[in-house]
Amino acid sequence: MNEYDDKWEDRINALMDGELSARDAELLKTEATDDRELARAIIEAYQLQQAMDAIQVERAPDSLRQRLRAIPRQNRTKPAFSLLQPRWAMALAAIPLVIITFSLMRPDTPSASEIAKARQEMAIAFAYLDKAGVITGREIESSVGQTMADAVTDSVNRAIKSQNLNSKEKEA
């Protein structure tokens, strides 16, 4: 890393993120007109931002997603109660099944209306399970997608810095 990377890195990052005031942004651009290294660093930052914007988020392989889903369970310090957790969703879905089982075990046979009602309750339970699964899946994909994007960003930054160092060593 050269002195310019250290000196202007925070200001260039703030410029890219739109966090610099208009006055500070203009000041940095004015300094870049007189300083070739600074201008090159700003151009490389813009190019990196454009490259990152062009990266498409891809779905992770199933095996990786399963391992990533296991991480929160392994690192949880305090169990959180949520009806969207698979164990609670399954418990709620099991209630109609238990009711149906007990009603079927009675000596008298259920009437057609009881069977229709039980089927309706099972359909509602399965619809709830589907909805809970979709919501949980979206939350996991959102978390995994952002984590993967951050990992790719860091990797690209390191690769670009490495290329810059290699090109400067060759010039020297």
Short mmCIF file of the C-alpha atoms (twelve columns), coordinates in Angstrom:
data_MODEL
# 
_entry.id   MODEL 
# 
loop_
_atom_site.group_PDB 
_atom_site.id 
_atom_site.type_symbol 
_atom_site.label_atom_id 
_atom_site.label_alt_id 
_atom_site.label_comp_id 
_atom_site.label_asym_id 
_atom_site.label_seq_id 
_atom_site.Cartn_x 
_atom_site.Cartn_y 
_atom_site.Cartn_z 
_atom_site.pdbx_PDB_model_num 
ATOM 1   C CA . MET A 1   0.000   0.000   0.000   1 
ATOM 2   C CA . ASN A 2   1.446   3.370   -0.876  1 
ATOM 3   C CA . GLU A 3   1.098   6.631   1.026   1 
ATOM 4   C CA . TYR A 4   -1.803  7.772   -1.157  1 
ATOM 5   C CA . ASP A 5   -3.866  4.697   -0.325  1 
ATOM 6   C CA . ASP A 6   -3.462  5.414   3.374   1 
ATOM 7   C CA . LYS A 7   -3.915  9.158   3.119   1 
ATOM 8   C CA . TRP A 8   -6.996  9.318   0.886   1 
ATOM 9   C CA . GLU A 9   -8.658  5.946   1.318   1 
ATOM 10  C CA . ASP A 10  -11.275 7.185   3.807   1 
ATOM 11  C CA . ARG A 11  -12.064 10.284  1.752   1 
ATOM 12  C CA . ILE A 12  -12.349 8.313   -1.493  1 
ATOM 13  C CA . ASN A 13  -14.606 5.751   0.189   1 
ATOM 14  C CA . ALA A 14  -16.772 8.566   1.563   1 
ATOM 15  C CA . LEU A 15  -16.926 10.059  -1.950  1 
ATOM 16  C CA . MET A 16  -18.041 6.716   -3.402  1 
ATOM 17  C CA . ASP A 17  -20.672 6.300   -0.679  1 
ATOM 18  C CA . GLY A 18  -21.979 9.858   -1.165  1 
ATOM 19  C CA . GLU A 19  -21.005 10.784  2.383   1 
ATOM 20  C CA . LEU A 20  -18.768 13.747  1.491   1 
ATOM 21  C CA . SER A 21  -20.288 17.204  1.450   1 
ATOM 22  C CA . ALA A 22  -20.408 18.887  -1.947  1 
ATOM 23  C CA . ARG A 23  -17.592 21.205  -0.855  1 
ATOM 24  C CA . ASP A 24  -15.351 18.328  0.312   1 
ATOM 25  C CA . ALA A 25  -16.084 16.331  -2.848  1 
ATOM 26  C CA . GLU A 26  -15.120 19.275  -5.034  1 
ATOM 27  C CA . LEU A 27  -11.979 19.829  -2.951  1 
ATOM 28  C CA . LEU A 28  -10.962 16.180  -3.381  1 
ATOM 29  C CA . LYS A 29  -11.594 16.351  -7.144  1 
ATOM 30  C CA . THR A 30  -9.585  19.568  -7.375  1 
ATOM 31  C CA . GLU A 31  -6.697  17.903  -5.550  1 
ATOM 32  C CA . ALA A 32  -6.951  15.004  -8.019  1 
ATOM 33  C CA . THR A 33  -6.436  17.334  -10.988 1 
ATOM 34  C CA . ASP A 34  -3.023  18.225  -9.575  1 
ATOM 35  C CA . ASP A 35  -2.103  14.780  -8.231  1 
ATOM 36  C CA . ARG A 36  -1.923  11.922  -10.720 1 
ATOM 37  C CA . GLU A 37  -1.807  9.207   -8.029  1 
ATOM 38  C CA . LEU A 38  -4.929  10.543  -6.334  1 
ATOM 39  C CA . ALA A 39  -6.738  10.790  -9.665  1 
ATOM 40  C CA . ARG A 40  -5.802  7.191   -10.456 1 
ATOM 41  C CA . ALA A 41  -7.018  6.045   -7.023  1 
ATOM 42  C CA . ILE A 42  -10.389 7.781   -7.541  1 
ATOM 43  C CA . ILE A 43  -10.764 6.289   -11.016 1 
ATOM 44  C CA . GLU A 44  -9.952  2.813   -9.682  1 
ATOM 45  C CA . ALA A 45  -12.519 3.281   -6.909  1 
ATOM 46  C CA . TYR A 46  -15.193 4.257   -9.471  1 
ATOM 47  C CA . GLN A 47  -14.247 1.265   -11.632 1 
ATOM 48  C CA . LEU A 48  -14.437 -1.039  -8.632  1 
ATOM 49  C CA . GLN A 49  -17.839 0.356   -7.683  1 
ATOM 50  C CA . GLN A 50  -19.101 -0.176  -11.244 1 
ATOM 51  C CA . ALA A 51  -17.729 -3.731  -11.260 1 
ATOM 52  C CA . MET A 52  -19.424 -4.455  -7.930  1 
ATOM 53  C CA . ASP A 53  -22.711 -2.999  -9.180  1 
ATOM 54  C CA . ALA A 54  -22.519 -5.298  -12.210 1 
ATOM 55  C CA . ILE A 55  -22.059 -8.446  -10.118 1 
ATOM 56  C CA . GLN A 56  -25.165 -10.592 -10.080 1 
ATOM 57  C CA . VAL A 57  -26.078 -12.282 -6.824  1 
ATOM 58  C CA . GLU A 58  -26.175 -16.005 -7.446  1 
ATOM 59  C CA . ARG A 59  -27.892 -18.641 -5.396  1 
ATOM 60  C CA . ALA A 60  -25.473 -20.535 -3.160  1 
ATOM 61  C CA . PRO A 61  -25.241 -24.333 -3.532  1 
ATOM 62  C CA . ASP A 62  -27.655 -26.317 -1.353  1 
ATOM 63  C CA . SER A 63  -24.848 -27.805 0.738   1 
ATOM 64  C CA . LEU A 64  -23.487 -24.343 1.579   1 
ATOM 65  C CA . ARG A 65  -26.939 -22.967 2.373   1 
ATOM 66  C CA . GLN A 66  -27.583 -25.883 4.743   1 
ATOM 67  C CA . ARG A 67  -24.298 -25.268 6.549   1 
ATOM 68  C CA . LEU A 68  -25.029 -21.543 6.770   1 
ATOM 69  C CA . ARG A 69  -28.521 -22.225 8.148   1 
ATOM 70  C CA . ALA A 70  -26.925 -24.320 10.903  1 
ATOM 71  C CA . ILE A 71  -24.647 -21.487 12.095  1 
ATOM 72  C CA . PRO A 72  -27.294 -19.486 14.021  1 
ATOM 73  C CA . ARG A 73  -28.448 -22.617 15.838  1 
ATOM 74  C CA . GLN A 74  -24.870 -23.472 16.786  1 
ATOM 75  C CA . ASN A 75  -24.046 -19.962 18.018  1 
ATOM 76  C CA . ARG A 76  -27.343 -19.029 19.672  1 
ATOM 77  C CA . THR A 77  -26.801 -17.923 23.261  1 
ATOM 78  C CA . LYS A 78  -30.407 -17.329 24.229  1 
ATOM 79  C CA . PRO A 79  -33.182 -19.343 22.641  1 
ATOM 80  C CA . ALA A 80  -35.620 -17.063 20.889  1 
ATOM 81  C CA . PHE A 81  -39.296 -17.912 20.785  1 
ATOM 82  C CA . SER A 82  -40.858 -17.541 17.378  1 
ATOM 83  C CA . LEU A 83  -43.735 -19.331 15.742  1 
ATOM 84  C CA . LEU A 84  -41.734 -19.286 12.507  1 
ATOM 85  C CA . GLN A 85  -39.155 -21.688 13.912  1 
ATOM 86  C CA . PRO A 86  -39.545 -25.096 12.286  1 
ATOM 87  C CA . ARG A 87  -40.117 -26.917 15.572  1 
ATOM 88  C CA . TRP A 88  -43.033 -24.616 16.515  1 
ATOM 89  C CA . ALA A 89  -44.491 -24.720 13.032  1 
ATOM 90  C CA . MET A 90  -44.385 -28.513 13.143  1 
ATOM 91  C CA . ALA A 91  -45.940 -28.526 16.624  1 
ATOM 92  C CA . LEU A 92  -48.774 -26.291 15.445  1 
ATOM 93  C CA . ALA A 93  -49.267 -28.464 12.394  1 
ATOM 94  C CA . ALA A 94  -49.338 -31.574 14.567  1 
ATOM 95  C CA . ILE A 95  -52.282 -30.314 16.646  1 
ATOM 96  C CA . PRO A 96  -54.899 -30.983 13.958  1 
ATOM 97  C CA . LEU A 97  -53.266 -34.349 13.259  1 
ATOM 98  C CA . VAL A 98  -53.531 -35.318 16.932  1 
ATOM 99  C CA . ILE A 99  -57.155 -34.202 17.021  1 
ATOM 100 C CA . ILE A 100 -57.901 -36.215 13.894  1 
ATOM 101 C CA . THR A 101 -56.094 -39.262 15.304  1 
ATOM 102 C CA . PHE A 102 -58.067 -39.161 18.548  1 
ATOM 103 C CA . SER A 103 -61.300 -38.635 16.692  1 
ATOM 104 C CA . LEU A 104 -60.540 -41.605 14.445  1 
ATOM 105 C CA . MET A 105 -59.686 -43.803 17.429  1 
ATOM 106 C CA . ARG A 106 -63.118 -43.308 18.976  1 
ATOM 107 C CA . PRO A 107 -65.329 -46.371 18.751  1 
ATOM 108 C CA . ASP A 108 -67.910 -44.578 16.660  1 
ATOM 109 C CA . THR A 109 -66.974 -43.561 13.140  1 
ATOM 110 C CA . PRO A 110 -66.809 -39.873 12.340  1 
ATOM 111 C CA . SER A 111 -69.491 -38.354 10.256  1 
ATOM 112 C CA . ALA A 112 -68.833 -37.036 6.772   1 
ATOM 113 C CA . SER A 113 -68.992 -33.454 8.067   1 
ATOM 114 C CA . GLU A 114 -66.370 -34.216 10.748  1 
ATOM 115 C CA . ILE A 115 -64.063 -35.728 8.142   1 
ATOM 116 C CA . ALA A 116 -64.578 -32.730 5.846   1 
ATOM 117 C CA . LYS A 117 -63.836 -30.362 8.732   1 
ATOM 118 C CA . ALA A 118 -60.695 -32.318 9.648   1 
ATOM 119 C CA . ARG A 119 -59.523 -32.177 6.039   1 
ATOM 120 C CA . GLN A 120 -60.153 -28.454 5.985   1 
ATOM 121 C CA . GLU A 121 -58.150 -28.006 9.205   1 
ATOM 122 C CA . MET A 122 -55.301 -30.061 7.773   1 
ATOM 123 C CA . ALA A 123 -55.316 -27.953 4.611   1 
ATOM 124 C CA . ILE A 124 -55.110 -24.807 6.748   1 
ATOM 125 C CA . ALA A 125 -52.253 -26.293 8.787   1 
ATOM 126 C CA . PHE A 126 -50.311 -27.255 5.650   1 
ATOM 127 C CA . ALA A 127 -50.936 -23.817 4.125   1 
ATOM 128 C CA . TYR A 128 -49.549 -22.254 7.305   1 
ATOM 129 C CA . LEU A 129 -46.491 -24.509 7.087   1 
ATOM 130 C CA . ASP A 130 -45.937 -23.508 3.463   1 
ATOM 131 C CA . LYS A 131 -46.231 -19.823 4.340   1 
ATOM 132 C CA . ALA A 132 -43.855 -20.169 7.296   1 
ATOM 133 C CA . GLY A 133 -41.375 -22.029 5.088   1 
ATOM 134 C CA . VAL A 134 -41.482 -19.322 2.414   1 
ATOM 135 C CA . ILE A 135 -40.977 -16.519 4.957   1 
ATOM 136 C CA . THR A 136 -38.127 -18.384 6.651   1 
ATOM 137 C CA . GLY A 137 -36.552 -19.150 3.271   1 
ATOM 138 C CA . ARG A 138 -36.678 -15.487 2.250   1 
ATOM 139 C CA . GLU A 139 -35.049 -14.402 5.492   1 
ATOM 140 C CA . ILE A 140 -32.275 -16.958 5.106   1 
ATOM 141 C CA . GLU A 141 -31.685 -16.115 1.442   1 
ATOM 142 C CA . SER A 142 -31.554 -12.417 2.281   1 
ATOM 143 C CA . SER A 143 -28.967 -12.996 5.011   1 
ATOM 144 C CA . VAL A 144 -26.932 -15.426 2.916   1 
ATOM 145 C CA . GLY A 145 -27.109 -13.182 -0.157  1 
ATOM 146 C CA . GLN A 146 -25.755 -10.168 1.738   1 
ATOM 147 C CA . THR A 147 -23.024 -12.281 3.375   1 
ATOM 148 C CA . MET A 148 -21.965 -13.664 0.001   1 
ATOM 149 C CA . ALA A 149 -21.961 -10.167 -1.561  1 
ATOM 150 C CA . ASP A 150 -19.763 -8.856  1.275   1 
ATOM 151 C CA . ALA A 151 -17.359 -11.776 0.844   1 
ATOM 152 C CA . VAL A 152 -17.106 -11.162 -2.916  1 
ATOM 153 C CA . THR A 153 -16.534 -7.428  -2.339  1 
ATOM 154 C CA . ASP A 154 -13.666 -8.097  0.050   1 
ATOM 155 C CA . SER A 155 -12.144 -10.638 -2.344  1 
ATOM 156 C CA . VAL A 156 -12.333 -8.245  -5.309  1 
ATOM 157 C CA . ASN A 157 -10.794 -5.423  -3.254  1 
ATOM 158 C CA . ARG A 158 -7.874  -7.638  -2.229  1 
ATOM 159 C CA . ALA A 159 -7.348  -8.814  -5.816  1 
ATOM 160 C CA . ILE A 160 -7.297  -5.261  -7.168  1 
ATOM 161 C CA . LYS A 161 -4.883  -4.086  -4.481  1 
ATOM 162 C CA . SER A 162 -2.673  -7.095  -5.185  1 
ATOM 163 C CA . GLN A 163 -2.659  -6.280  -8.902  1 
ATOM 164 C CA . ASN A 164 -1.747  -2.678  -8.141  1 
ATOM 165 C CA . LEU A 165 1.155   -3.801  -5.966  1 
ATOM 166 C CA . ASN A 166 2.373   -6.252  -8.626  1 
ATOM 167 C CA . SER A 167 2.233   -3.604  -11.350 1 
ATOM 168 C CA . LYS A 168 4.115   -1.111  -9.167  1 
ATOM 169 C CA . GLU A 169 6.782   -3.723  -8.375  1 
ATOM 170 C CA . LYS A 170 7.223   -4.407  -12.081 1 
ATOM 171 C CA . GLU A 171 7.559   -0.672  -12.778 1 
ATOM 172 C CA . ALA A 172 10.194  -0.288  -10.074 1 
# 
